[in-house]
Amino acid sequence: MKGTAVTWATAILDWFLGLQIYLPIAEVALNVFLLLGLGAGVGVLSGLFGVGGGFLLTPLLIFVGVPPAVAVATQSNQVVASSVSGVLAHWARGNVDVKMGGVMLAGGMLGSSVGVLLFTLLKTLGQIDLVIAIAYVITLSGIGIMMAVESIRALRRVRKSMAPKKLHQHNWAQGLPFKMRFRKSRLYISALLPAGIGFIVGIMSALMGVGGAFLLVPAMIYLLGMATGAVIGTSLFQIIFVQAWVTFWQANTNQTVDILLALILTIGGVVGAQVGGRLGAKLPGEQLRFLMAIVILTTAGGLLYQLVAHPADLYTIVIAGGGH
Amino acid sequence: MAQAPLIADLDDHLIAITTGFAGADVLLFGTTDGPGDVIVVVKGPTADVEVLRKERVGGIWINRKGLGYQNVPAVYMLAASKPLEELLPEDQRAYYQMGIENIRMVPVDPRDSDSKAFGTALIHAKQKFGLFSDVPARILFIGDRLFRVNLRVPSTVPTGTYLAEVYLVRDQKVVGAQTTPLVISKIGFGADIYDFAHRHSAAYGVIAILVALFAGWMAHLAFRRR
């Protein structure tokens, strides 16, 4: 009796394991459902919390056996697709500040080019994995703490039913040259600020294989003081172009973009995002944000632990010329 | 006409890595001119490899020292009709590179005191990915002349030309040998994508972007109504 149950279990397992798809650039065969599930799971999170989720998907892809360089580059390709579907909805509602996006984009192009060059250099030095891990630990803990503080504050605010205060901070940034008027964002600031933010996020996103919305959105709200309505649409708008640029350069210099993997993740991701969006409309937002902060901080903690703990294997093998 | 002491062949000299590739089995079979034992060594294409070792720097584990090795086979498989130690003395096994401890990997800097430790780590890593096999596959004899063995090719194998070396052993000596090639290559849609990505990288990048733009647009259309 117990024997047949085991036989059935292994037969079903075999069937699932048998549905492998060979990823031509990653050069590994992985289960289709596993990849679709990863895409969908991260899509649900992104629909719920309004962030891309790339910062969770990249480490997961590496964990299931996709080479880190391919995971990062392919993720950029997938972000193009998810950002397009996101921005079209915002565009229809007039929530995209093209001028602001364009200025950020100029910085973003430059930053991501520097990022791809850095990526190639670090890869040859054998330090890319370390830099990716450290970049994740720093940004994830920063974002996680910020989200946690913000959601606790907002939870208190809800009770007093007070509108979030918004004031234009007058600080050193006001003294910068090249002032521009951004009508939709209701700002009159130096173009150097959004361009600089675009530049820094561009470097990070090329190194980490993320769209960088989770960096851009808080920077646009807290550093630029943008009108919140246009923030998401504008960040998605510039992410499309920056990530298309990164995709091109990764494909051109490193040959690490896996179209097939990107497509599977996109299919899982868009379906997941719809589910997440619908769930998010029904669930209380601030509590969710707090939960998300905990998820992010846990991920950061896990990555930090891996950096600090004695590694199971001290040695890493690098095959010259990528094995070909 | 003098008869060869050993004749061996593979049931298939070409393994195609297609989109659904999850490893393959290759049948090696042959015949000997009389009683004896057979050892098979399969080696993949060789490459230069660098081994990096992590050290603790300021509380964080960082790749510090790197040592290069030349001539490292991508894959190493072994099959024998009896345990190797019973068939050949140690110096002969070393000469024919039988057993993973006998694979001749050339350290770029042989004087480095760590070259032994790094070499061992390299072998362990290859074993972990199933590319070096420590336990020989069992060669079966049918009667005392006909032999066969199933070689398992893992899904992670790199492409290239592999060589299967077949040795006939009698009285602690190799008395006959034959090599037969095995080509592992990518075929079909996946191979075309890989080739295109490497030959026309810029065009591939543009196509990747266009596919993503289109996929995003389709997703928008699919979910727009409600």
HADDOCK unambig.tbl for C-alpha pairs under 7 A between the chains (distance, minus, plus):
assign (segid A and resid 20 and name CA) (segid B and resid 20 and name CA) 5.95 0.50 0.50
assign (segid A and resid 21 and name CA) (segid B and resid 19 and name CA) 5.74 0.50 0.50
assign (segid A and resid 21 and name CA) (segid B and resid 20 and name CA) 5.11 0.50 0.50
assign (segid A and resid 22 and name CA) (segid B and resid 19 and name CA) 4.53 0.50 0.50
assign (segid A and resid 22 and name CA) (segid B and resid 20 and name CA) 5.50 0.50 0.50
assign (segid A and resid 22 and name CA) (segid B and resid 21 and name CA) 6.09 0.50 0.50
assign (segid A and resid 24 and name CA) (segid B and resid 190 and name CA) 4.90 0.50 0.50
assign (segid A and resid 24 and name CA) (segid B and resid 191 and name CA) 6.65 0.50 0.50
assign (segid A and resid 24 and name CA) (segid B and resid 193 and name CA) 6.57 0.50 0.50
assign (segid A and resid 24 and name CA) (segid B and resid 194 and name CA) 5.66 0.50 0.50
assign (segid A and resid 25 and name CA) (segid B and resid 194 and name CA) 5.94 0.50 0.50
assign (segid A and resid 28 and name CA) (segid B and resid 156 and name CA) 6.31 0.50 0.50
assign (segid A and resid 29 and name CA) (segid B and resid 21 and name CA) 6.79 0.50 0.50
assign (segid A and resid 29 and name CA) (segid B and resid 22 and name CA) 6.44 0.50 0.50
assign (segid A and resid 77 and name CA) (segid B and resid 208 and name CA) 6.88 0.50 0.50
assign (segid A and resid 77 and name CA) (segid B and resid 209 and name CA) 6.63 0.50 0.50
assign (segid A and resid 77 and name CA) (segid B and resid 212 and name CA) 6.56 0.50 0.50
assign (segid A and resid 78 and name CA) (segid B and resid 212 and name CA) 6.59 0.50 0.50
assign (segid A and resid 80 and name CA) (segid B and resid 212 and name CA) 5.89 0.50 0.50
assign (segid A and resid 80 and name CA) (segid B and resid 213 and name CA) 6.55 0.50 0.50
assign (segid A and resid 81 and name CA) (segid B and resid 212 and name CA) 4.43 0.50 0.50
assign (segid A and resid 81 and name CA) (segid B and resid 213 and name CA) 5.34 0.50 0.50
assign (segid A and resid 81 and name CA) (segid B and resid 215 and name CA) 5.84 0.50 0.50
assign (segid A and resid 81 and name CA) (segid B and resid 216 and name CA) 4.16 0.50 0.50
assign (segid A and resid 82 and name CA) (segid B and resid 216 and name CA) 5.67 0.50 0.50
assign (segid A and resid 84 and name CA) (segid B and resid 213 and name CA) 6.37 0.50 0.50
assign (segid A and resid 84 and name CA) (segid B and resid 216 and name CA) 5.02 0.50 0.50
assign (segid A and resid 84 and name CA) (segid B and resid 217 and name CA) 6.38 0.50 0.50
assign (segid A and resid 85 and name CA) (segid B and resid 216 and name CA) 4.54 0.50 0.50
assign (segid A and resid 85 and name CA) (segid B and resid 217 and name CA) 5.59 0.50 0.50
assign (segid A and resid 85 and name CA) (segid B and resid 219 and name CA) 5.97 0.50 0.50
assign (segid A and resid 85 and name CA) (segid B and resid 220 and name CA) 4.74 0.50 0.50
assign (segid A and resid 127 and name CA) (segid B and resid 63 and name CA) 6.71 0.50 0.50
assign (segid A and resid 130 and name CA) (segid B and resid 62 and name CA) 6.94 0.50 0.50
assign (segid A and resid 244 and name CA) (segid B and resid 209 and name CA) 5.83 0.50 0.50
assign (segid A and resid 247 and name CA) (segid B and resid 205 and name CA) 6.32 0.50 0.50
assign (segid A and resid 247 and name CA) (segid B and resid 209 and name CA) 6.98 0.50 0.50
assign (segid A and resid 248 and name CA) (segid B and resid 202 and name CA) 6.84 0.50 0.50
assign (segid A and resid 248 and name CA) (segid B and resid 205 and name CA) 4.39 0.50 0.50
assign (segid A and resid 248 and name CA) (segid B and resid 206 and name CA) 6.27 0.50 0.50
assign (segid A and resid 251 and name CA) (segid B and resid 201 and name CA) 5.81 0.50 0.50
assign (segid A and resid 251 and name CA) (segid B and resid 202 and name CA) 6.78 0.50 0.50
assign (segid A and resid 251 and name CA) (segid B and resid 204 and name CA) 6.80 0.50 0.50
assign (segid A and resid 251 and name CA) (segid B and resid 205 and name CA) 5.00 0.50 0.50
assign (segid A and resid 252 and name CA) (segid B and resid 201 and name CA) 4.65 0.50 0.50
assign (segid A and resid 252 and name CA) (segid B and resid 202 and name CA) 5.00 0.50 0.50
assign (segid A and resid 252 and name CA) (segid B and resid 205 and name CA) 6.38 0.50 0.50
assign (segid A and resid 255 and name CA) (segid B and resid 197 and name CA) 6.21 0.50 0.50
assign (segid A and resid 255 and name CA) (segid B and resid 198 and name CA) 6.32 0.50 0.50
assign (segid A and resid 255 and name CA) (segid B and resid 201 and name CA) 6.67 0.50 0.50
assign (segid A and resid 259 and name CA) (segid B and resid 208 and name CA) 5.95 0.50 0.50
assign (segid A and resid 270 and name CA) (segid B and resid 219 and name CA) 6.44 0.50 0.50
assign (segid A and resid 307 and name CA) (segid B and resid 60 and name CA) 5.42 0.50 0.50
assign (segid A and resid 307 and name CA) (segid B and resid 61 and name CA) 5.79 0.50 0.50
assign (segid A and resid 308 and name CA) (segid B and resid 59 and name CA) 5.89 0.50 0.50
assign (segid A and resid 308 and name CA) (segid B and resid 60 and name CA) 4.85 0.50 0.50
assign (segid A and resid 308 and name CA) (segid B and resid 61 and name CA) 6.25 0.50 0.50
assign (segid A and resid 314 and name CA) (segid B and resid 53 and name CA) 5.46 0.50 0.50
assign (segid A and resid 314 and name CA) (segid B and resid 54 and name CA) 5.08 0.50 0.50
assign (segid A and resid 315 and name CA) (segid B and resid 51 and name CA) 6.55 0.50 0.50
assign (segid A and resid 315 and name CA) (segid B and resid 52 and name CA) 5.43 0.50 0.50
assign (segid A and resid 315 and name CA) (segid B and resid 53 and name CA) 4.52 0.50 0.50
assign (segid A and resid 315 and name CA) (segid B and resid 54 and name CA) 6.33 0.50 0.50
assign (segid A and resid 315 and name CA) (segid B and resid 121 and name CA) 6.41 0.50 0.50
assign (segid A and resid 316 and name CA) (segid B and resid 51 and name CA) 5.71 0.50 0.50
assign (segid A and resid 316 and name CA) (segid B and resid 52 and name CA) 5.01 0.50 0.50
assign (segid A and resid 316 and name CA) (segid B and resid 53 and name CA) 6.44 0.50 0.50
assign (segid A and resid 317 and name CA) (segid B and resid 49 and name CA) 6.92 0.50 0.50
assign (segid A and resid 317 and name CA) (segid B and resid 50 and name CA) 5.89 0.50 0.50
assign (segid A and resid 317 and name CA) (segid B and resid 51 and name CA) 4.72 0.50 0.50
assign (segid A and resid 317 and name CA) (segid B and resid 52 and name CA) 6.34 0.50 0.50
assign (segid A and resid 317 and name CA) (segid B and resid 122 and name CA) 6.75 0.50 0.50
assign (segid A and resid 318 and name CA) (segid B and resid 49 and name CA) 5.74 0.50 0.50
assign (segid A and resid 318 and name CA) (segid B and resid 50 and name CA) 4.98 0.50 0.50
assign (segid A and resid 318 and name CA) (segid B and resid 51 and name CA) 6.22 0.50 0.50
assign (segid A and resid 319 and name CA) (segid B and resid 48 and name CA) 6.30 0.50 0.50
assign (segid A and resid 319 and name CA) (segid B and resid 49 and name CA) 4.47 0.50 0.50
assign (segid A and resid 319 and name CA) (segid B and resid 50 and name CA) 6.20 0.50 0.50
assign (segid A and resid 320 and name CA) (segid B and resid 48 and name CA) 5.53 0.50 0.50
assign (segid A and resid 320 and name CA) (segid B and resid 49 and name CA) 5.61 0.50 0.50
